[in-house]
């Protein structure tokens, strides 16, 4: 029965981490380049709207649920032959933790600054926001994909032990 729960936790961790890596990836390759082609007022209004709308239950489930389930999967694999899986889940957790650190130390403060900026100064607000936010989102994207890769490998290792 433990092996079933190990597998369920590992799959859930992989899915939630993949959702977050995909979200960061989508912003990197489509959302921000698309908004980048807009005028300053459209850019700032759209980003403000996105930043408000993303704060919902589905986002919260993936964003906060991923590290929790990754830890659960790692703990369930401690001991014996499954310890190798714990190594990969720990690596995935640490990489995901870096995405959280970037989010809370860079992206969220930039979002808050953009939201607080004077609506009649979209150019200044955009200049203070866009380049730095995009650069750090690319970092979150790479870290999220690396975390997902570790979990994918953990699934391979887990499958090879059964």
N, C-alpha and C positions, 0 to 999 in steps of 0.2 A: 504493500500500500504506500510506503514511503516513496518508492520509485515513481509512482503515479503523481504524487504531490510535487516531487522534484521536477518532473517533466512539465506539469501544469504551470508551476511557478516560473520555470525557465522560458516557456513559450510566452506567458503573459509579460514577463520582463522584456523579452525581445520585441513583442508587439508594441508595447507602450514606448519603449526607447525608439523603435522605428518610427512611430507616429511623430515623436518630437524631432528626430533627425530629419524627417521629411518636411516638417513644418519649417524648420530653419533653412533647409535646402530650398523650399519653395520661395521663401523670402529672398534668399540669395540669388536665385536664377530667374525669378519672374516678378515678384511683387515689387521689390525695390528698383530693379531696372525699369519696370513699367512706370512706377511713380517718378523715377528719375527723369523720365521724358516729359513730365507734366510741368506746368508753370508753378511758381512758388506757392501761391495761394491754394491751388488744387492739391499739391503735395502735402502741405501742412494740414489742411482740412481732412484729407484722406487718412493720413497717418494718425491723426487724433481720433478719428472714427474707428480705425482698426484697433488702436490701443485700448479703446473702451470696449469694443465688441469682443475682443479676444478673452476678456475676463469673464469666462462662463464655466459652467460645470464640466463640459467636455474637455476644455483646455486644462482645467484644474486636475481632472482625473489623470490625464496623460502626463502633465508637467510634474505634479507631485507624486503621482502613483508610480511612475517609472523607477525612481530611486528606491522607493520602499519595496517594490516587488523584486528588484534586482538584489537587494539585501536579503530578502526572504529566500530567494533562490540560492544565493550563496551560502546562507546558514544551513539550508536543507541539504546541501551537498558536502558539508564538512564531514571529514572522517572517512577512512577507508579509501577505496578506489575512486570515489566521487570527489575527493579533495581537488583533483585537477580541474574539475568544473568550477569549484570555488575560486581558484586562481583567476580564471577568466571572468567570472562574475565580479570579483573584486576589481579587476582592471576596468571592467565596464562601469562599475559604480564610480570609481575615481575619475574616469573620463567624463561621465555624466555630471559629477559634482563640479567639475570645472565649467561646464555649461551653465550650471546654476550660479556659480560665483560670477561669471561674466554677466549673466542676466541681471543679478541683483546689484552688482557694483558698477555696471556700465549702461546696459540697455534700459533698465527700468528708470534710473535717474534721468537719462536722456529723454525717455518718454514723458516723464513728469515735467521736465523743463520745457519740452515742446508744448505740452498741454497748458502750462502756465504762461507761455509767451503771449505777448500782445497780439491779438488777431490782425491788427493793422500793420504788423511788421513781419509778414511771412518770409521775406527774403532773409532777414537776420536769424529768424528762428530755424529756418531750413539750413543755413550755413553752419549754425552751431550744432546741428543734429546729424545731418545726413551722412557725411563722410565717416565720422567716428562710429555711428550706429551700424552702418553697413560693414565696416571693417571688422567690428567685433561680432557681428552676426555671422560673417564668414568663418571666424574662429569657432563659434558655437556649432556651426554646420560641420566643420571638420571633426571636432571633438565628438559630436553626436554620432556621426557616421562611424568613427573609430569605436565608440562605445557599442554601437550596434554590431559592428564586426566582431568584437570580443564575445558578445552574446551569441552570435551566429556560430562562432567556433565552439563556444561552450555547449551549444546544442549538438554539434558534431561529436564532441568528446563524450557527452552524456549518452548519445545514441550508440556510440561504440562500446559502452560499458554494459549495455543491456543484454 
